[in-house]
């Protein structure tokens, strides 16, 4: 069965639930909606805060929309300007045009055109899941000089593949998505965690959102990874209970490619509880990453892990 057009979806009961929940999530942190036009279409950017200087740009995972940052965007904006971006061609309020991205290079060009329209010279770029793949491709491509800091949240397929068991559970939601299948998949991956009800409403109502073919960036080559060495500081933040991949193994693989990268293993969370929760620790970890706050390193399984303290604690783990 073919998916509806964007207008047909918007006029449907699921579409009404999707956009109502989306707007409520953006309003939660005081987001100010912006629409950015380019040859690729219209991109929705939600702006938080008014601090001068380099903004933090947040890219969501597939189907999650920028509403998935509802619990952290406002907190980050207390000290930095924050821009959350709906990936064009994916669920959200961006609307692709005839020149919609069709390749990874197109995605990078789209992101660059968005920054141009916003008059943003440099960014601290943060991406979760699919957003991390796009962020990594952008930071290793021709537009890499625009990225001051790169932060990857539980990055999938950037340094290692997905678990086969995860793929087996995810395939039904990709081939024939329904609200029920979306809920069941999230319940499995998050181990029945209590998730934000408004985001769940949006995510599941968006099962029939008319997205285009997913553009999957290739894993960077050794030469491309080498472009991230030196002045550009990379941080990866992992969910310890992610079912998408084995986080410590992915962290070890990342260290092979980027020996100078900073790695933070959160104290809780799965792939799909991020980036909504754990909000306090994730907010502190992202700020640690983009502002390069001092952290002590810990040796775990023969590679170094940076650990943020538990929420509300100033204690640091000792090496």
KOLDOVO-683182 format. One line per 5 residues: for each residue x, y, z of C-alpha. Coordinates in nm, 4 decimals, decimal comma. Layout:
<recs>
X/Y/Z ~ ... $
</recs>
This chain:
<recs>
0,0000/0,0000/0,0000 ~ 0,1413/0,3361/-0,1072 ~ 0,1989/0,6012/0,1536 ~ -0,0175/0,9147/0,1377 ~ 0,1060/1,2480/0,0105 $
0,2224/1,4949/0,2725 ~ -0,1049/1,6880/0,2451 ~ -0,3118/1,3697/0,2718 ~ -0,1140/1,2679/0,5784 ~ -0,1519/1,6134/0,7373 $
-0,5307/1,5966/0,6857 ~ -0,5598/1,2485/0,8391 ~ -0,6243/1,1734/1,2097 ~ -0,2675/1,0380/1,2405 ~ -0,1334/1,3541/1,0787 $
-0,3269/1,5736/1,3197 ~ -0,1902/1,3777/1,6160 ~ 0,1622/1,3888/1,4729 ~ 0,1813/1,7635/1,4149 ~ -0,0035/1,8537/1,7359 $
0,2418/1,6486/1,9402 ~ 0,5388/1,7833/1,7412 ~ 0,4394/2,1441/1,8051 ~ 0,3914/2,0742/2,1764 ~ 0,7412/1,9239/2,1999 $
0,9026/2,2243/2,0308 ~ 0,7112/2,4688/2,2506 ~ 0,8215/2,2865/2,5645 ~ 1,1724/2,4281/2,5571 ~ 1,0724/2,7643/2,4118 $
1,1634/2,6817/2,0533 ~ 1,1089/2,9517/1,7903 ~ 1,0166/2,7973/1,4522 ~ 1,2095/2,9131/1,1463 ~ 1,1539/2,8081/0,7862 $
1,4605/2,8082/0,5655 ~ 1,4119/2,7941/0,1868 ~ 1,6705/2,6553/-0,0523 ~ 1,6822/2,4648/-0,3771 ~ 1,6230/2,1483/-0,1755 $
1,2897/2,2619/-0,0325 ~ 1,1828/2,4195/0,2965 ~ 1,3729/2,3189/0,6088 ~ 1,2237/2,3582/0,9555 ~ 1,4754/2,4830/1,2093 $
1,3743/2,5444/1,5699 ~ 1,5807/2,8109/1,7453 ~ 1,6385/2,8211/2,1212 ~ 1,8201/3,0920/2,3121 ~ 1,9890/3,4092/2,1975 $
2,3488/3,3649/2,3103 ~ 2,6044/3,4967/2,0607 ~ 2,8803/3,2814/1,9218 ~ 2,8894/2,9367/1,7682 ~ 2,5492/2,7661/1,7900 $
2,4901/2,4040/1,8819 ~ 2,3099/2,2314/1,5946 ~ 2,1129/1,9158/1,6808 ~ 2,0262/1,6544/1,4151 ~ 1,7719/1,3850/1,5146 $
1,7539/1,0153/1,4412 ~ 1,5379/0,8770/1,1630 ~ 1,1690/0,9374/1,2215 ~ 1,2381/1,1013/1,5575 ~ 1,2216/1,4654/1,4378 $
1,3827/1,7564/1,6201 ~ 1,1101/1,7082/1,8815 ~ 1,3258/1,4275/2,0212 ~ 1,5488/1,7004/2,1703 ~ 1,2567/1,8524/2,3634 $
1,4067/1,7692/2,7026 ~ 1,7585/1,8981/2,6315 ~ 1,7327/2,1852/2,3795 ~ 1,5954/2,4374/2,6291 ~ 1,8533/2,3398/2,8902 $
2,1413/2,3726/2,6455 ~ 2,0009/2,7118/2,5430 ~ 2,0553/2,8471/2,8944 ~ 2,4188/2,8969/2,7957 ~ 2,4305/2,8524/2,4171 $
2,2178/2,9236/2,1131 ~ 2,0659/2,5964/1,9931 ~ 1,9246/2,5042/1,6520 ~ 1,7318/2,1789/1,6027 ~ 1,6867/2,0736/1,2400 $
1,4260/1,8440/1,0851 ~ 1,6118/1,6339/0,8295 ~ 1,4637/1,7106/0,4892 ~ 1,2936/1,4073/0,3382 ~ 1,2332/1,2550/0,6823 $
0,9491/1,2993/0,9313 ~ 0,8986/1,6478/1,0715 ~ 0,8033/1,9888/0,9369 ~ 1,0669/2,0138/0,6632 ~ 0,9162/1,9944/0,3136 $
1,1364/1,8661/0,0311 ~ 1,1100/2,0311/-0,3094 ~ 1,1997/1,9146/-0,6612 ~ 1,5682/1,9496/-0,5726 ~ 1,5381/1,7281/-0,2639 $
1,8598/1,5501/-0,1585 ~ 1,9163/1,2169/-0,3322 ~ 2,2771/1,1439/-0,2344 ~ 2,5002/1,1896/0,0675 ~ 2,6680/1,4834/-0,1057 $
2,3239/1,6362/-0,1545 ~ 2,2557/1,6036/0,2187 ~ 2,5792/1,7877/0,2968 ~ 2,4980/2,0576/0,0412 ~ 2,1486/2,0918/0,1919 $
2,2931/2,1317/0,5415 ~ 2,5445/2,3871/0,4167 ~ 2,2707/2,5853/0,2394 ~ 2,0685/2,5831/0,5620 ~ 2,3615/2,7270/0,7572 $
2,4151/2,9898/0,4858 ~ 2,0519/3,0989/0,5069 ~ 2,0787/3,1250/0,8855 ~ 2,4003/3,3304/0,8515 ~ 2,5868/3,0745/1,0613 $
2,9610/3,0638/0,9935 ~ 3,0571/2,7714/1,2163 ~ 2,8709/2,5128/1,4238 ~ 2,9097/2,2653/1,7039 ~ 2,7352/1,9772/1,5280 $
2,5516/1,7096/1,7286 ~ 2,3760/1,4108/1,5738 ~ 2,1898/1,1113/1,7131 ~ 2,1678/0,7769/1,5284 ~ 2,0892/0,8586/1,1621 $
2,1621/1,2228/1,2450 ~ 2,5076/1,1129/1,3621 ~ 2,5686/0,9485/1,0247 ~ 2,4794/1,2721/0,8460 ~ 2,6867/1,4809/1,0881 $
2,9915/1,2563/1,0399 ~ 2,9556/1,2690/0,6606 ~ 2,9311/1,6485/0,6731 ~ 3,2303/1,6824/0,9077 ~ 3,4505/1,4647/0,6853 $
3,3334/1,6173/0,3558 ~ 3,4080/1,9315/0,1623 ~ 3,2220/2,1486/0,4154 ~ 3,4171/2,0177/0,7163 ~ 3,5829/2,3518/0,7984 $
3,2454/2,4778/0,9159 ~ 3,2373/2,2250/1,2031 ~ 3,4142/2,3390/1,5182 ~ 3,3116/2,0460/1,7403 ~ 3,1496/1,7167/1,6405 $
2,9383/1,5210/1,8905 ~ 2,7926/1,1814/1,7982 ~ 2,5131/1,0404/2,0177 ~ 2,5058/0,6589/2,0152 ~ 2,6259/0,6691/1,6535 $
2,4956/0,3843/1,4366 ~ 2,6815/0,2478/1,1343 ~ 2,9527/0,5118/1,1727 ~ 3,2211/0,2831/1,3161 ~ 3,0543/-0,0598/1,3301 $
2,7372/-0,2255/1,2071 ~ 2,4061/-0,2825/1,3799 ~ 2,3259/-0,5938/1,5780 ~ 2,1403/-0,8555/1,3760 ~ 1,8811/-0,8939/1,6517 $
1,8137/-0,5210/1,6414 ~ 1,7696/-0,5320/1,2650 ~ 1,5309/-0,8267/1,2964 ~ 1,3096/-0,6246/1,5308 ~ 1,3391/-0,3067/1,3239 $
1,2618/-0,4516/0,9800 ~ 0,8807/-0,4710/1,0271 ~ 0,8729/-0,1018/1,1226 ~ 1,0689/-0,0190/0,8086 ~ 0,8832/-0,2376/0,5579 $
0,5262/-0,1908/0,6836 ~ 0,5215/0,0639/0,9664 ~ 0,2129/0,0983/1,1834 ~ 0,1634/0,2776/1,5169 ~ 0,1335/-0,0594/1,6913 $
0,4603/-0,1876/1,5441 ~ 0,6364/0,1354/1,6336 ~ 0,5234/0,1049/1,9965 ~ 0,6196/-0,2608/2,0169 ~ 0,9662/-0,1932/1,8739 $
1,0309/0,0965/2,1130 ~ 0,9115/-0,1121/2,4070 ~ 1,1573/-0,3870/2,3139 ~ 1,4600/-0,1642/2,2510 ~ 1,4088/0,0522/2,5613 $
1,3269/-0,2477/2,7828 ~ 0,9859/-0,1004/2,8616 ~ 1,1332/0,2283/2,9815 ~ 0,8893/0,5061/3,0631 ~ 0,9172/0,7344/2,7631 $
0,7850/1,0834/2,7038 ~ 0,4149/1,0403/2,6186 ~ 0,4008/1,3333/2,3795 ~ 0,7013/1,2114/2,1832 ~ 0,5608/0,8555/2,1720 $
0,2324/0,9962/2,0401 ~ 0,4184/1,1837/1,7666 ~ 0,6577/0,9022/1,6753 ~ 0,3887/0,6360/1,6475 ~ 0,1374/0,8619/1,4704 $
0,4132/0,9274/1,2154 ~ 0,4284/0,5636/1,1068 ~ 0,2706/0,6566/0,7718 ~ 0,4548/0,9874/0,7305 ~ 0,5459/1,0114/0,3591 $
0,9242/1,0026/0,3787 ~ 1,1460/0,9608/0,0761 ~ 1,4045/0,6841/0,0254 ~ 1,6548/0,6894/0,3112 ~ 1,9958/0,8189/0,2057 $
2,2532/0,6102/0,3893 ~ 2,5984/0,7737/0,4138 ~ 2,8857/0,5315/0,3698 ~ 3,1203/0,4733/0,6591 ~ 3,4145/0,7134/0,6162 $
3,7410/0,5780/0,4790 ~ 4,0658/0,5895/0,6740 ~ 4,1636/0,8980/0,4738 ~ 3,8342/1,0685/0,5545 ~ 3,8661/0,9855/0,9236 $
4,2129/1,1418/0,9193 ~ 4,0485/1,4764/0,8363 ~ 3,8986/1,4754/1,1857 ~ 4,2371/1,4575/1,3558 ~ 4,4160/1,7648/1,4828 $
4,2198/2,0768/1,5654 ~ 3,8686/1,9316/1,5250 ~ 3,7727/1,7627/1,8513 ~ 3,5288/1,4713/1,8260 ~ 3,3200/1,3335/2,1117 $
3,1032/1,0220/2,1067 ~ 2,8385/0,9734/2,3749 ~ 2,7070/0,6197/2,4182 ~ 2,3970/0,4667/2,5762 ~ 2,5194/0,1769/2,7927 $
2,2095/-0,0376/2,7331 ~ 2,1692/0,0235/2,3602 ~ 2,0275/-0,2727/2,1715 ~ 2,1229/-0,1187/1,8377 ~ 2,4860/-0,2170/1,8930 $
2,7286/-0,3171/2,1690 ~ 2,8344/0,0266/2,2886 ~ 3,1751/-0,0658/2,4417 ~ 3,2752/-0,2493/2,1233 ~ 3,1720/0,0424/1,9047 $
3,3660/0,2759/2,1348 ~ 3,6731/0,0556/2,0941 ~ 3,6344/0,0610/1,7161 ~ 3,5962/0,4384/1,7231 ~ 3,9210/0,4664/1,9193 $
4,0982/0,2730/1,6426 ~ 3,9900/0,5307/1,3855 ~ 4,0110/0,8401/1,6068 ~ 4,2664/0,7905/1,8868 ~ 4,2166/1,1471/2,0125 $
3,8372/1,1306/2,0304 ~ 3,6639/1,1838/2,3637 ~ 3,4251/0,9066/2,4645 ~ 3,1496/0,9410/2,7213 ~ 2,9530/0,6393/2,8409 $
2,6325/0,7530/3,0060 ~ 2,5185/0,5890/3,3279 ~ 2,1812/0,4911/3,1818 ~ 1,9849/0,4900/2,8594 ~ 1,9235/0,2910/2,5426 $
1,9470/0,3888/2,1786 ~ 1,5862/0,5022/2,1647 ~ 1,5628/0,6678/2,5049 ~ 1,8245/0,9093/2,3681 ~ 1,8157/1,2024/2,3267 $
1,5050/1,2492/2,5443 ~ 1,6572/1,0725/2,8456 ~ 1,8683/1,0815/3,0567 ~ 1,8157/1,4543/2,9981 ~ 2,0271/1,5977/3,2824 $
2,3302/1,3819/3,2145 ~ 2,3024/1,4158/2,8384 ~ 2,2788/1,7958/2,8606 ~ 2,5883/1,8083/3,0830 ~ 2,7750/1,5676/2,8529 $
2,7006/1,7675/2,5381 ~ 2,8126/2,0887/2,7079 ~ 3,1262/1,9098/2,8301 ~ 3,1929/1,8096/2,4708 ~ 3,1355/2,1412/2,2946 $
3,2965/2,3551/2,5642 ~ 3,5779/2,1063/2,6306 ~ 3,5282/2,0978/3,0053 ~ 3,7915/1,9042/3,1963 ~ 3,7164/1,5312/3,2441 $
3,9196/1,2538/3,4029 ~ 3,9692/0,9412/3,2010 ~ 3,8871/0,5873/3,3028 ~ 4,0403/0,2687/3,1692 ~ 3,7708/0,0193/3,0686 $
3,8436/-0,2976/2,8710 ~ 4,1767/-0,1630/2,7471 ~ 4,0369/0,1583/2,6040 ~ 3,9622/0,4929/2,7556 ~ 3,6118/0,5965/2,8441 $
3,5112/0,9414/2,9585 ~ 3,2339/0,9196/3,2157 ~ 3,0122/1,2085/3,3160 ~ 2,9067/1,2173/3,6818 ~ 2,5575/1,1121/3,7866 $
2,3001/1,3951/3,7673 ~ 2,3293/1,6287/4,0653 ~ 2,6815/1,5148/4,1525 ~ 3,0087/1,7028/4,1061 ~ 3,2126/1,3900/4,1674 $
3,4379/1,2570/3,8925 ~ 3,5526/0,8988/3,8658 ~ 3,9254/0,8582/3,9139 ~ 4,1455/0,6781/3,6629 $
</recs>
